[in-house]
Amino acid sequence: MISLADLQRRIEAGELSPDAAIAQSHAAIEAKEKDVRAFVRHDKSARAQASGPLRGIAVGIKDIIDTANMPTEMGSDIYRGWQPRADAPVVMMLKRAGATIIGKTTTTAFASRDPTPTLNPHNLGHSPGGSSSGSAAAVGAGMIPLALGTQTGGSVIRPAAYCGTAAIKPSFRMLPTVGVKCYSWALDTVGLFGARAEDLARGLLAMTGRSEFSGIAPAKSPRIGVVRQEFAGAVEPAAEEGLQAAIKVAERAGAIVQTIDLPEAVQEAWRIHPIVQDFEAHRALAWEFSERHDEIAPMLRASLDATAHLTPKEYDEARRISRRGRRELGELFEGVDVLLTYSAPGTAPAKKLATTGDPRYNRLWTLMGNPCVNVPVLKVGGLPIGVQVIARFGNDAHALATAWFLEDALAKSG
């Protein structure tokens, strides 16, 4: 993979020009895209900007995020050729920081569940995950150092795990979702893919200007609470192997690790996530559902048809449950610095299964709004396995610092 931090250091030292860094990404896309199919558009004319902390950094934008110079088609024939007039604010944040928008990456239709043509860069017979399929695959394949995705259920963390990249789903609303095709306004979250936790921290610092992302270093002796989310169902042996490996190296590196159970209110919040998501999806996609119903991708259309019965009463109760869950989860962080759990139920599913995988180990944390970071741990059968580090709401910097601690511990363990 291409490290954003390494590129920045080389550019600052005069060892690499910003134009040469962008040219490297263009060349990598030309060499690998025919196999991986991560992009719906590659702007071959894109060049480095003159200034800014992200000058020389090529970025891919998930194709549900508006761009003024490239169509935003949302993975759907309904929006074929649709050209926004303006960039989404999150795209402008990148441009103002000096980044080069090199292309639009594939997304499942409206960031839902119908698979894209994208393939897993570690094994082309497997899925890259979704819905941020192209962003995860493009970074995982070493085409670009940074990409934007979105998560409503598990669409940043899960594909990052499948493609072996670092990724962060930040605290809810840290990054604006204006100009992003809405699926659920209470859940949709813009996230970043990169090679390592340091790259994500540098990307967020440049985009947001938040001082907490400046000078992040690996955490020292973090208190880690392991949560297996048994209520979400069983995992494959590979996922448990990855979690055990992370626990082992963390303890060896000085972390204090304990297994904890999530409060009942938090477990109940996991159950009602789909109610919030599906009720809001019917409002967010009301025009498409009413006016272009038969053109909606089949898996999404079936889901919308099956959930049309949800009532405001059910939705309001689900929101009350989610608020209770957030309160009790906040209290849990009095005793630990971060939580550690699975990023996905196992390795990436075979492409022939026509699924992007299951978000059941991610959806609770999206609903709670907490920052989550995927850390690649190992490979099983040639396919990556990751774990996710979850911090208190608003403490994204500590989530990244603990992820960095884990990365270093894993590297030292060989």
N, C-alpha and C positions, 0 to 999 in steps of 0.2 A: 504493500500500500504506500501511498504518498503521504508523508507527514507534513501538515501545515506548519508545525513548529520548526521542523528542519528546513523547510523552504524559507521561512522568515529569517532564520538565523543566517542562512547562506546569502540571502538577498542583502541583509543588513551588513554582512561582512564583505560584500562586493564580490563574492565568489560566483554568484549567479544573477543574471539580470532578470527583472520581472517578465520581460518579453520571452526570455528563454524558458522560464518556469511555465508560462502559459503554453508555449510551443510543446513542451513535454507532455502536457495534458492532451493537446490536440493529437499528438502522435500516438499516445496511448489509446485514445478513443478510436482512432483510425485502425489500430492494430487489433483491438479486442471487441469492438462494438458488434461486429458481424456475428460473433458467437454469443455474447452476453445479452445484447439487445436491451440495453439499459435506457437508451434515449429515444424520445419521440422526435426531438430536434437537436441537432448539433450545429451551433453557430460557428462555422469554420472561419469566419472573419473576425471573431472576437479577439481582442488584443488587451494587453495589460494597461491599466490606468496609470496615470503619472504619479499619483501620490496616495497616501493612506496606508494604514497598518496591514491591510489585506491586498496591497498591490502585488501582482504576480500570483494571486491565489485564484484558481479556476473553481467555480461553484456551479453545481447542478441544482435546478429548481424543480420540485415536484409539480407535475402538470395540473394541479388544481389551484395553483398560486398564480395570480395575474402577473403578466409581463407585457410591457408596452410594445416591445419590438419582436415578440414571438407569440403565436397563437397559444391560447389556454383552452385545451379541449377536454380536460377532466376525464380522460379515458372513455369518453362516450361519443357515439356517432351523432347524438343530439347537438353537440357543440363542435362538430367538425369545422375547422377553419375559424372559430370564434376568436376575434382579436380585441382584447381589452384596450382601452385608451390609455390607461395608466398602469404603472407598476404597483403591486401591493406594497404597503409600508415596509414589510419585512425584506422585500427585495431592495427597496431604497436604502434600508439600513446597511445592507451589504455593499451597495454601490457607493454610498457615501464613505464607507470604510476603505474603498479602493479595490474591492473584489471585482473580478471579471465573471459575468454570467455567461457560461460557456454553452448552456443548453437546457432543455426541459427534459426531465426524467419521467419514466412511465409511472402511471398510477392505475390501480384498479378503478373501475367506473365509479365516479363520485367518491373515491376513497373508501369503497365498501369491500366486497368479497370476491368478485369475478376476477380470476387470474389474468395477468398481462402476459405478453409473449416473452418477458424477461426470464433469463435462466440464472441459476446460481453459479457464480464464478468459480466455486470450488468443485462443482460437479454439475455439468450442464444437464444432467438428467433429473435435477432436483429444483424445487421452487426456491426463489430468493426471499419468499415471504411477501407480505403485503400489509397495508396498501401502498406503502412507500417502496415499492419493488425496485424501481430504477435507481433511486437515490442510494439505497443500501448496496445494490449490485455494482454501481459505478464506483463507489468508494472501495468496496471489497475487492474489486478487480484491479485496483490501482490506476484507474483512469483519471480521477480527480481527488483533491485532498479534502473537499468539503462539499456537503450537499444538504439541502433542506428537505424535510419530510413533515408529515403531520401524523398525529395519533388521536384516535377517538376511542379505540379499544386497546389495540396493541401494535399499532402500525408503524412505530419507530423502533421500539425495543426488540420486538420479535424478528423483523427482517435483519436488524443489526446482528442479532444472535446467529441467524441462519447464514449470513454472509461474512461473519467473522470480523465485524467492525466495532469500534466504540461508537456510542450514540447517547445523546441525552434528550429525554423528554423533560423540558424544564418545568418549573412551577407554573401552574395554570396562569395564563395571561402575561407571563414575563415577555413573551414575544407576541406582537399583535396578530390577530387572525382576520383583520379587515383585508379584503381583497383575496381571501381564501374561500373557495367554495364550501359553504357551510353544510355540515351533516348534522351536528349537534352542538348548539352554541354553549351548552354547559360542559362539554367534554373536549371539543376540538382543540388541539394544542400543537403549535409549530415546534419541531425539534431539529436537531443537527446530527449528521453523521460525519465521523472523522476516523483517523487511524488510531488515535490514542486519546486519553482523557485530557492531556495537556493541549492537544489540538482543539478540542471542544471548548476548553476554557479560553484559549486565545481567540477563537471565533466569537464567543459570546462577549468577551471584553471589547473587541473591535466593533461589534454590532450595537451593543447596548451602552457602552461607556461606563458600566457599573464597576466601581472600584474593587468590589469583592472578588472579581475575576482576575485581578492583577496580582502577579506574584504567587499564584497558587503553587503549593508544593505537596508532595505526598503526606498524607495524614500520619501522625505518630500515635501508635498504640490506640487505635480507635476501638470503641465499644460497639460490637456488632451483635445484633439480634437476628438469629436465623428463623425465618418463618416459612414453613413448607406449604401453607395454604391447602391443607388436606381437603377442605370443603370444596376446592376447585377440581378435585378428581386426581387420579393417579398420573404419575409421569412415567416416561420411558426410562429404562435403566441408564441411558446416556445422560439424561438431564440430572439424575441423582449423582452420577459419577462426577459431573461437572461441579455441582454444588459441594460435594465432599472434597474435591480437589481444592476449591477456593477456601473452604473452611480450614483445611490442613495447612496451606501455605500462609494464610492470615495468622493463625495461631503461632506458627513458627517464626513469623516476622514481628510478633509482639502484640498482636491484637487480642482483646478480651472478647471471647465468643461465647454466646449462650443461645440456647434454643428457647424461643418464647411462643406462646399461643396468642393469636389475635383476639381481642374482645369480641363478644357476641354481636355487638352493634356494628363492628367493622365487617364481620362475616356476613351479616345481613345486608350491608351496603354492597358487597360483591354480588349478591343475588339480584338486587334491583337495578344494577347498572344497565341491563338491556332495556328496561322500561323507560328510563330517562333517554337513552340513545334512540330507541325506535319511535317514541312519541315525538321527539324533536325532529327526527329525520322526516316524518310525515309532513311537518310544517316547512322544513327547510327545502324539501323536494316537492312541494305541493304542485308547482306548475308542471314539472316534468311528469309527475304521477298522473295528473289530470289531463294534460294536453298531449303528452308524448309517451303514454304508458307502454305501448308495445315496443318502443325503441329503447327502453331501459334494459340494461344488461340482465340476463335471465336470473342469476342468483339473487341480485339485488331486487329485481321485480318480485320474485317469489317471497322474499323477506318482507317487503313493503305490503304485499297483498295479505300476508299472514298476520301482520301486526296492526292492520287498519282499525281493529276493534278497541285499541287502548283508549282509555278515558282520561279526562282531566283529573278526576278523583284519584285514579291509580298513579298518575304522574305526580300529583301533589304529595301523595303519601310517600312515593319513592324519593322525592326531594327531601322530605322530612327525615327519612331514614338515612340519607346520605349526610345530612347535617349532623345527626347524632354520631355517625361513624367518624366524621372528621374530628369532632370534639374528643372522642375516646382515643383516636389514633394520636392526636396531639399529646395526650397524657402519657401514651406509651413511650414517646421520645424523651420523657424525663429520665428514663433508666438506660437508654442506649443512644449512641450517636447516629447510627444508621441501621437499616434493616437489610438483610440479604436473602434473596430468594431466586427461584428459577426465572430465566428470561423467556423460556418457551417450554412446552411439554417434552421436547426431545429435539432431534436433528431435523433439518428441513425435509418436508415430505417430498416424495417422488413427484415429478412434474405431471406424470400420467394420472395422478389422483385428482388433478384439477382443483386443488385447494391451496390457499396461501398459509395454511396452518391455523392454529387455534389461539385466540387471545386470552384464554381464561386465566393465565397467570399475570396478565398485564392490566386487565380492565379495572380492577379495584383501585389501582394506584392512579389511573387516569381520572376516575371519579373523585378520588380524594384530593387530586391536584398536586400531589407531592412530586418533587424532582426525582427522576429515575435515570440511572446510567447503566448501559450494558457494558460488561467487561468480558471479552473473549477469554475462555479458560483453557480449552483443549479441543482436539478433534477426535471424533469417533467415526471410524469408517471413512475418513477423509473429509467429514463434514464438521463445521464448527459447533461448539456448545458454549453458551454464555451464561453469566449470572447477572442479576440486576441489583444495583446498590440504590437504596431508597432513603432519602433524608427528610427531615422535617420540612414542611411547606416553607418556601422562601430561602432555604439553606442550600441552594444549588451548588454553591462553592464547596461546601463540605462533602456533598455527594461526589463531586469531581475529585476532590482531594483523596477521599477514601478509595475511589476507583483507581486513582493513580497509585495509591499504596498497594492495592491488589495487583495491578499490572507489574509493579516492581517486584513484589513477592513471587509472582508467577515466573517472571524472567529469571530470578535468582535460583528458583527451584529447578530450572532446566526443563 
